[in-house]
Amino acid sequence: MKTPGKPASQTHHLESGTPSALFVALRDLLLAHKEALAVVHDTDTHFYANCKDADSKGKAQFFGAVKVSARKHAFHFMPVYDFPELLQSLSPGLKKRMQGESCFNFDVMDPTLLQELQQLIEQGVSRYKAVGKL
């Protein structure tokens, strides 16, 4: 489905059950660390992963998720909640996409923002490894 004012390649709507390119790109950023993750959901519109190791109480630790809704792709990334200093060097473009403390909303594919998000994920993974969460 085409959104008025946007080329079809930039819309996030699903066609015949196929995941959008934006969803795949966001999911792949998390899947780059799949050896440390326990994937809970992996469908064409919802990806959810916990840290493979449970916390000291045996409870699953949320790591990240991507969820497609009617108008956006929500990207949740828990390390920025646990380590808010990771957000200090965000560009204005990525900061503008933040909603709450650990969620970023995307409605179009932006390679520059995805590259910055990848760097943020690398930093978050490194911090989680350093404290024994991954």
C-alpha positions in Angstrom: 0.0 0.0 0.0 1.4 3.4 -0.9 1.4 6.3 1.6 0.5 9.6 0.0 3.7 11.7 -0.5 6.1 8.8 0.0 7.5 6.5 -2.6 6.3 2.9 -2.2 9.8 1.8 -1.3 9.8 4.0 1.8 6.5 2.8 3.2 6.4 0.2 5.9 3.2 -1.6 5.0 3.4 -5.3 4.5 2.5 -6.9 1.3 1.1 -10.5 1.3 2.7 -11.4 4.6 6.2 -10.4 3.6 8.2 -8.4 6.2 9.1 -4.8 5.2 12.7 -3.9 4.3 12.7 -1.6 7.3 11.5 -4.3 9.7 14.2 -6.7 8.3 16.9 -4.1 8.7 15.9 -3.3 12.3 15.6 -7.0 13.2 18.9 -7.8 11.6 20.6 -5.2 13.8 19.5 -7.3 16.8 20.1 -10.6 15.2 23.7 -9.7 14.7 24.1 -10.7 18.4 21.9 -13.8 18.3 24.5 -16.0 20.0 23.8 -14.1 23.2 20.0 -13.9 22.8 17.0 -16.0 23.4 14.5 -15.1 20.7 10.9 -15.2 22.0 9.0 -13.9 18.9 10.2 -13.8 15.3 7.4 -13.1 12.9 7.0 -10.8 9.9 5.8 -7.9 12.2 7.2 -8.7 15.6 10.7 -9.6 16.8 11.4 -9.9 20.6 14.6 -11.2 22.3 15.7 -11.6 25.8 19.3 -12.0 27.0 20.1 -15.7 26.8 21.1 -15.8 30.5 18.5 -15.2 33.2 19.1 -12.7 36.0 20.1 -13.8 39.5 16.5 -14.5 40.3 16.0 -16.7 37.3 13.9 -14.1 35.4 14.3 -13.5 31.7 16.0 -10.2 30.9 14.6 -8.2 28.1 17.1 -7.1 25.4 15.3 -5.7 22.4 12.3 -5.8 20.1 11.0 -4.6 16.8 7.2 -4.2 16.4 5.3 -3.0 13.3 2.2 -1.0 13.8 -0.1 0.8 11.3 2.2 3.9 11.1 5.6 3.0 12.5 8.2 0.5 13.4 9.0 0.6 17.2 12.5 -0.4 18.1 13.0 -1.2 21.8 16.5 -1.5 23.1 16.9 -2.1 26.9 20.7 -1.3 27.3 19.9 2.4 26.8 17.5 2.2 29.7 20.1 0.5 31.9 22.9 2.8 30.7 21.3 6.2 29.8 24.8 7.6 29.2 24.8 5.7 25.9 22.3 8.3 24.6 24.5 11.3 25.3 26.2 11.2 21.8 23.0 10.6 19.8 22.6 12.7 16.7 19.6 15.1 16.7 18.0 12.9 14.0 18.1 9.7 16.1 17.2 11.6 19.3 14.1 12.9 17.5 12.9 9.3 16.9 13.0 8.5 20.6 9.8 7.9 22.5 10.2 7.2 26.2 13.5 6.0 27.6 14.4 3.0 25.4 12.2 3.1 22.2 12.9 4.6 18.8 10.1 5.0 16.2 10.9 4.7 12.5 8.6 5.2 9.6 11.1 5.3 6.7 14.3 3.6 5.8 17.2 6.0 6.7 20.6 4.3 6.2 22.4 7.0 8.2 20.2 6.5 11.2 20.4 2.7 10.9 24.2 2.9 10.9 24.1 5.1 14.0 21.6 2.7 15.7 24.0 -0.2 14.9 26.8 1.7 16.7 24.5 2.3 19.6 23.7 -1.4 19.7 27.3 -2.4 19.7 28.0 -0.1 22.6 25.0 -1.5 24.5 26.0 -5.1 23.9 29.5 -4.3 25.1 28.1 -2.7 28.3 25.8 -5.7 28.9 28.8 -8.1 28.4 30.9 -6.1 30.8 28.3 -6.4 33.6 27.5 -10.1 32.8 24.1 -9.7 31.2 25.3 -11.2 27.9 
